Amino acid sequence: MTQNLPELPPEAFAKPDRHPDPLFYAQPRLVAHIDAAAIAAVTDLYRAVVPAGGIVLDLMSSWISHLPDEVAYGSVIGHGMNAAELAVNPRLARHFVQDLNTEPRLPLDAASVDAALLCVSVQYLQRPVDVLSEVARILRPGAPVIISFSNRCFPTKAVAIWSALDGEGHAQLVSLYLQRAGFPRVETRVLKRAGGSGDPLTAVIGWTGSA
């Protein structure tokens, strides 16, 4: 699993719970995975970076997408592991269920999406470079993928290397994923610092190359 990241140890993407992921996600969880202030920070970032009127892919989504209510998009496509969660997400025009750890190829055309979102779920990817290479394929030239994360997760389903790193290490790891996936420009934004009240939050944004 580390063929795109040979500098990492062989067990870097192992999980404590090695049962198939669809079993873990079979039960809907209609809960917030970060606190209200962190959600507001994600929404503010989306407001600034995701183009209004564009086609948006919300990867590893659930019942809420954190997109700003006042902004209209051409279409929001949801992906996740639980159909019931996706079905009640009011922002999604359509959705699909897929285990990216077993099948990373996305069922979308090349250069068909204006922005991709991945909120507080990157820690569960066992083939992150494969998945993000697919994201690069389906994004239009100059489009962003926004990967946000906190220090919260389902620990039995987070990959080993994520659990071994701190917040700064997480940002460096996600940047490495994006670079190996072919994103020519990568930037990190600390949205809420650790040590304050509430959940910390960081976003790493990868931009595809220009046409």
C-alpha positions in Angstrom: 0.0 0.0 0.0 3.0 2.3 0.2 4.1 1.9 -3.4 3.5 5.6 -4.1 5.2 6.5 -0.7 8.2 4.2 -0.5 9.8 6.2 2.3 7.0 5.2 4.7 7.1 1.8 6.6 5.1 -1.1 5.2 2.5 -1.0 7.9 1.9 2.8 7.6 -1.6 2.3 6.3 -2.7 -0.5 8.5 -5.7 0.0 10.8 -6.3 -1.5 14.3 -9.7 -2.7 13.0 -9.0 -4.7 10.0 -12.5 -5.7 9.2 -13.9 -4.4 5.9 -14.8 -0.7 6.3 -18.4 -1.1 5.0 -19.2 -3.0 8.1 -18.1 -0.2 10.3 -20.1 2.4 8.4 -23.3 0.4 7.9 -25.0 2.2 10.8 -25.9 5.8 10.0 -24.2 8.4 12.3 -26.2 11.7 12.1 -23.8 13.5 14.3 -21.3 16.4 14.0 -17.7 15.2 13.9 -16.2 18.6 14.8 -17.6 21.4 16.9 -19.6 24.4 15.7 -16.6 26.8 15.6 -14.6 24.3 13.5 -17.6 23.8 11.2 -17.8 27.6 10.8 -14.1 27.8 9.9 -14.6 25.1 7.2 -17.6 27.0 5.8 -15.7 30.2 5.7 -12.9 28.5 3.8 -15.3 27.0 1.3 -17.0 30.4 0.9 -13.6 31.9 -0.1 -12.2 29.0 -2.3 -15.0 27.0 -3.8 -16.4 28.8 -7.0 -20.0 29.7 -6.9 -22.0 28.1 -9.6 -19.4 25.3 -10.0 -19.6 21.5 -9.9 -18.5 20.3 -6.5 -17.5 16.8 -5.4 -17.9 16.2 -1.6 -15.8 13.2 -0.9 -16.2 11.0 2.2 -19.3 13.1 3.0 -22.3 12.3 5.2 -25.5 14.1 6.2 -24.0 17.6 6.1 -21.5 19.2 3.6 -20.5 22.5 5.5 -21.0 24.5 2.3 -22.3 28.1 2.9 -26.1 28.2 2.7 -26.2 31.5 0.7 -24.0 30.3 -2.1 -25.6 28.4 -5.1 -23.5 25.8 -6.9 -24.2 24.2 -10.2 -24.3 20.7 -8.6 -22.9 19.1 -5.5 -22.0 15.4 -5.9 -21.7 13.5 -2.7 -19.6 10.4 -2.0 -19.6 8.4 1.2 -19.9 5.0 2.9 -23.5 5.2 4.1 -26.4 5.7 1.7 -28.8 6.8 4.5 -26.5 9.7 5.6 -26.0 10.9 2.0 -29.8 10.7 1.2 -30.6 13.3 3.9 -27.8 15.7 3.0 -29.8 18.7 1.6 -26.9 20.0 -0.5 -26.4 16.9 -2.6 -27.8 16.8 -6.1 -26.8 13.2 -6.4 -24.5 10.8 -4.5 -22.8 7.4 -4.7 -21.5 4.9 -2.2 -18.0 3.5 -2.7 -15.2 2.1 -0.5 -12.2 4.1 -1.8 -9.8 1.8 0.1 -10.7 -1.1 -2.2 -11.7 0.9 -5.4 -10.1 4.3 -5.6 -11.3 5.1 -9.2 -14.0 7.7 -9.2 -17.1 7.3 -11.5 -16.7 10.8 -12.9 -15.4 12.1 -16.2 -12.0 13.8 -16.5 -11.9 17.5 -16.0 -15.6 17.7 -15.0 -15.4 19.1 -11.5 -14.6 22.6 -10.3 -13.7 21.8 -6.7 -13.4 18.8 -4.4 -13.9 18.7 -0.7 -12.6 16.1 1.9 -13.5 17.1 5.4 -12.2 15.3 8.5 -11.8 12.0 6.7 -8.4 11.8 5.1 -7.1 9.8 8.0 -9.1 6.8 6.9 -7.6 6.5 3.4 -5.3 3.5 2.9 -4.5 4.4 -0.7 -4.4 8.2 -0.5 -2.2 8.9 -3.4 -4.4 6.7 -5.7 -7.5 8.5 -4.5 -6.0 11.9 -4.9 -4.6 11.1 -8.3 -8.2 10.3 -9.3 -9.3 13.7 -7.8 -6.6 15.4 -9.9 -8.0 13.6 -13.0 -11.6 14.7 -12.5 -10.8 18.3 -11.5 -10.7 21.0 -14.2 -7.4 23.0 -14.7 -6.7 25.4 -11.9 -9.3 23.8 -9.6 -8.8 23.1 -5.8 -9.1 20.1 -3.6 -9.6 21.2 0.0 -8.6 18.6 2.6 -9.5 19.7 6.2 -8.8 17.8 9.4 -8.8 18.1 13.2 -7.4 15.9 16.0 -10.7 13.9 16.2 -11.3 10.6 14.5 -12.5 7.0 14.9 -9.2 5.7 16.2 -9.7 2.0 15.2 -10.2 3.1 11.6 -7.5 5.7 11.3 -4.3 4.5 9.5 -1.3 3.9 11.7 0.8 6.7 10.4 -1.9 9.2 11.1 -2.2 8.0 14.7 1.5 8.3 15.1 1.7 12.0 14.1 0.8 15.3 15.6 -1.1 18.2 13.9 2.0 19.6 12.1 2.9 16.1 11.0 -0.6 15.6 9.6 -0.3 18.7 7.5 3.1 17.5 6.2 1.7 14.1 5.4 -1.3 15.4 3.5 0.9 17.8 1.6 3.1 14.8 0.6 0.0 12.9 -0.6 -1.0 15.8 -2.8 2.5 16.3 -4.2 2.7 12.6 -5.1 -0.8 12.7 -6.6 0.5 15.4 -9.1 -0.8 18.6 -7.6 1.7 21.3 -8.6 0.7 23.8 -5.9 0.0 22.9 -2.3 -0.7 25.3 0.6 -1.5 24.8 4.2 -3.9 27.0 6.2 -4.3 26.7 10.0 -7.9 27.6 10.5 -8.1 27.0 14.3 -4.9 26.5 16.3 -4.5 23.7 18.8 -4.4 24.8 22.5 -7.3 27.1 22.3 -10.9 26.4 23.0 -12.7 23.8 20.9 -11.4 21.6 18.1 -8.3 22.6 16.1 -8.6 22.6 12.4 -6.1 22.7 9.5 -6.7 22.6 5.7 -4.3 21.6 3.0 -5.3 22.8 -0.4 -4.0 21.3 -3.7 -4.4 23.1 -7.0 -4.4 21.4 -10.4 -2.2 23.0 -13.1 -3.4 25.5 -15.5 -4.7 24.5 -19.0 
